[in-house]
Amino acid sequence: MSAFQGAPKLRLLQRRAIVPHQTLLYGEHMKAADDGTPLPDLNNVQGDVYFMFPKRWQRFMFFKITNAAQFQKDLDTYTPRITSSAQTVKDLDKIDKEGGSGLDIISSGIAFTKSGLKAMGIKKHLKEPHFDQGSLFNEKAKLGDQGQYDSVFDGDGKNDGVILLTAGEKDTCKTKMDEIQAIFKNSVNVVTTYEGRVRSGDGEHFGWRDGISQPALKGIGHSKPGQRIVNPGVVILGYPGDPVYDNKDAVARPDFTKDGSFMVFRKLEQNVLFLEDYVNKNWQSIPADEPKDGTYLTNDQRKNLFAARMVGRFKSGVPLALSPYIEDPAYLDPGLINNFDYTEPDGRCPFAAHVRKTAPRNLQPVVSREYLDASVLVRAGIPYGEEISGQEREDWKKLTDDQKENAVCPRGLLFVCYQASIDNGFFRQTTLFGNNDFFPLTGLVPQKIGQDPIIGGPKPVSGTTGTTDLSKEGEVTLQLINNNDEKYEVAGIAKKVVQSATSFEQKFFVTSRGGDYYFVPSISTVKSWGAAA
């Protein structure tokens, strides 16, 4: 019997990370949760924000507004095509009842950068520091991005917004986006269009099943065992959980932001063959007797375990915290796959594993539950690019090690996430979690754990070198002088690096090709902007 008890009676959707609350599937939209928490108007919230559009294919059309008055008229024409969260729930229910293979469900949404709002004459700050400062490009260094951005993102204000469209069929997706582009033909320049598609098994190009761990919004989403339950305002603006809403001393956001959200888009290029080489080169660092219980791992099991320790899950989605050495498919049960924490005494899941870095659990008392709750976001990305061909693999063998590590690759992830606070969500997960060598915190004394091996990146090359005598490990303080004769003091812990036959250098496999910060307005707000024309 499945451990997924108390859920709506579902055939297909139970495997989905976000399942609508049972009352929604029955057509009832509550205004408040059982504890009185006010709930968003799902007829007003765009459908991708929490429930995520059902899709096999997706297109992103990035645009610059060339005629603001005409754009608002065209926006009025486009608005009926926007898919609400209420409609998305109906679409998901239809998929569950009828099966998804024969359905070609079309969904669409729209979002704006700061420059896009400015082009329409909307100059108010939205009380989100990263959005209000301008483009993601301005924070490239803070995010640790060292690769060349695509031209649509390579500068401040290079795009004013994006229209999303999803469908079950490739041709439908293109045709419907062409229709939308025709609506705006006299008011925008299309900067670029990206196309994504769902891969077989719902995996990203590295091979891992994606999107397993998502938050359950109180009163809206059905919570499965182990799923983090948070207030709706963590994702949707204007409700409990929204940090501005919760801070009664803060200046309120503009009224038009209610039922909206902030979206972050990133094009993340994946060097799949380099990751495969890395695993093939280093898997023998795991001994055959790793379980220490008399069990001996086969070479394939050792290789799979090495890869799983980078992510925190086996490629199927089975979590290391529950199945620490040999993949046990029993843990793919929807009621088990997220029902774990990291209190195990024998360190089953490495601290630096991707899922442990970006979705930490039970760090109390060092880090509060409230802090972690505020950090969650909804991930709604999709892979892009073709599968690796046999010819590509043959050509790869001819490259030097340096060419392989720095290869430009034609595939990756079109990353999309939604949150009410970019600062608490995306920015925190990227800079304070994933790229932070000392996170997760394991005690009062910081321990260097390393960066996220999937989304982390190398530190900028330093121009400072030098030697000094060290006789033992422990606390050290360095006195440094820069080129302007300014003095700096650096304190930390010195630890000897021991090279052995089983040691390996951390490498990185994802390159950001840019992205941007977007405001996803409510449907009523989009209507008001269109009607204003």
Number of C-alpha atoms within 10 A of each C-alpha: 5 9 14 16 12 10 15 17 12 12 13 15 18 18 15 14 21 25 24 25 21 17 15 20 18 11 11 10 18 16 14 14 14 10 8 9 15 19 23 24 16 23 18 20 26 31 25 26 27 30 23 20 29 22 22 22 24 30 23 21 20 24 24 21 23 15 15 17 16 18 23 23 18 21 22 19 16 21 18 12 14 22 23 26 23 20 17 25 23 17 19 23 21 15 20 16 13 13 14 18 9 10 15 18 21 23 27 26 24 27 24 23 26 26 23 24 18 14 18 16 10 12 13 12 13 18 16 18 12 18 23 16 14 18 25 26 21 16 15 17 11 13 20 17 21 16 15 12 18 14 13 20 22 20 15 16 20 20 26 26 27 26 19 20 27 29 24 22 18 17 11 17 23 18 11 18 22 12 12 19 19 11 18 22 15 14 21 20 17 17 17 15 15 14 19 23 24 17 18 10 11 18 18 22 22 16 15 18 19 20 18 16 19 21 26 24 23 22 28 25 22 22 24 25 15 16 19 20 18 21 23 28 29 28 33 29 29 28 22 20 22 21 20 22 17 14 12 9 8 11 10 14 17 12 10 16 18 21 28 28 29 26 28 21 19 19 25 21 24 28 23 18 20 19 20 13 11 18 17 13 12 16 20 16 15 16 15 15 13 13 13 9 7 8 11 14 18 13 14 10 17 22 19 19 24 21 23 26 23 21 24 26 28 26 20 19 23 26 28 25 22 21 17 21 22 16 21 15 14 12 19 15 17 20 20 19 25 24 18 16 15 19 12 11 6 9 12 18 26 19 25 27 24 25 22 24 28 23 19 23 20 13 17 13 10 12 16 11 15 11 10 20 21 23 24 28 26 25 24 21 22 25 26 26 18 13 11 13 8 9 8 11 11 10 9 15 11 10 12 9 11 8 11 18 16 13 16 13 15 13 21 24 21 23 17 19 23 29 29 29 31 25 17 21 24 23 19 19 22 20 14 18 26 30 25 19 19 19 23 26 19 16 12 8 8 14 14 16 18 19 26 27 21 21 18 25 22 13 11 10 6 6 5 7 5 4 5 6 5 11 7 9 10 11 10 12 11 10 9 12 10 9 6 6 8 8 10 10 9 9 10 11 12 13 13 10 6 6 9 8 7 11 11 13 8 12 16 20 23 23 24 23 19 24 23 29 24 29 24 28 24 28 24 18 18 22 18 15 18 20 13 11 14
